[in-house]
């Protein structure tokens, strides 16, 4: 699952994982930026503003390589279904938005397996922000270096894999479409 913070991807993944387990599917869950190898360096670098876009990209690549090696490939080889709260598409979007060359990012993540299905949750920024502010996120300050960058869909369409489905589950029509896809998948 992919989407901006507050898009609902984590909530939907938790619900999907519970649903799949209740029906006897062997499921493994993994999430972005969770490798113990780089967690401390990443937090320290962010906090002290030490990371260049390329360094940030490389740390995320190490995180991903570690998760691929220990959290994604072994469960897949064991016949499990891997649910990922963000995958390489997050790296591609973030790194390119930060100014890292798209082909370089693609090369760094070339060992990634193509997922069978990727759902991208579209949500308007105001709804995302409202969700973040009302729930789990507490903002204690504002930094003028922070900016919101909206990347038009046409910018990444040439790189879009056929297994990615873009979902806006804020409208009844798109929710019905998502339900249809879920029903198709079993």
MORAHU-V370087 format. One record per pair of residues at least 4 apart in sequence whose ideal C-beta (glycine too) atoms are under 7 Angstrom apart, sorted by the first residue. I is the first residue (numbers start at 1). J is the second residue. Records with the same first field share a line. If there is no record, write none. Layout:
I->J + J
This chain:
1->9 + 12 + 13 + 85 + 119 + 121
2->9 + 86 + 87 + 89 + 90 + 118 + 120
3->7 + 9 + 120 + 121 + 123
4->123 + 128
5->128 + 132
6->123 + 128 + 129 + 131 + 132
7->121 + 123 + 128
8->12 + 121 + 123 + 169
9->13 + 85 + 121
10->14 + 85
11->15
12->16
13->17 + 83 + 85
14->18
15->19
16->20 + 83
17->21 + 27 + 29 + 83
18->22
19->23
20->25 + 27 + 81
21->25 + 27
25->81
26->79 + 80 + 81
27->80 + 81 + 83
28->75 + 80 + 82
29->83
30->34 + 67 + 71 + 72 + 82 + 84
31->85 + 86
32->85 + 86 + 90
33->42 + 60 + 63
34->67
35->39 + 63 + 66 + 67
37->62 + 63 + 66
38->42 + 59 + 62 + 63
39->43
40->44
41->45 + 59
42->46 + 59
43->47
44->48
45->50 + 51
46->51
51->55 + 56
52->56
53->57 + 95 + 98 + 99 + 100
54->58 + 100
55->59
56->60 + 98
57->61 + 91 + 95 + 100 + 105 + 108
58->62
59->63
60->64 + 91
61->65 + 108 + 109
62->66
63->67
64->68 + 88 + 91 + 109
65->69
66->70
67->71 + 72
68->72 + 73 + 111 + 112
69->73
70->74
72->76 + 82
73->77
74->78
75->80 + 82
76->80 + 82
86->90
87->115 + 118
88->92 + 109 + 112
89->93 + 118
90->94
91->95 + 105 + 109
92->96 + 105 + 109 + 159
93->97 + 151 + 156
94->98
95->100 + 105
96->100 + 102 + 105
97->149 + 151
100->104 + 105
101->105
102->106 + 159
103->107
104->108
105->109
106->110
114->161 + 163
115->163
116->163
117->163 + 165
118->163 + 164 + 165
119->165 + 167
120->164 + 166 + 167
121->167 + 169
122->166 + 167 + 168
123->127 + 128 + 170
125->129 + 148
126->130
127->131 + 170
128->132
129->133
130->134
131->135
132->137
133->137 + 139
151->155 + 156
153->157
156->160
160->164
165->181
167->174 + 178
168->174
169->174 + 175 + 178
170->174
171->175
172->176
173->177
174->178
175->179
176->180
177->181
178->182
179->183
180->184
181->185
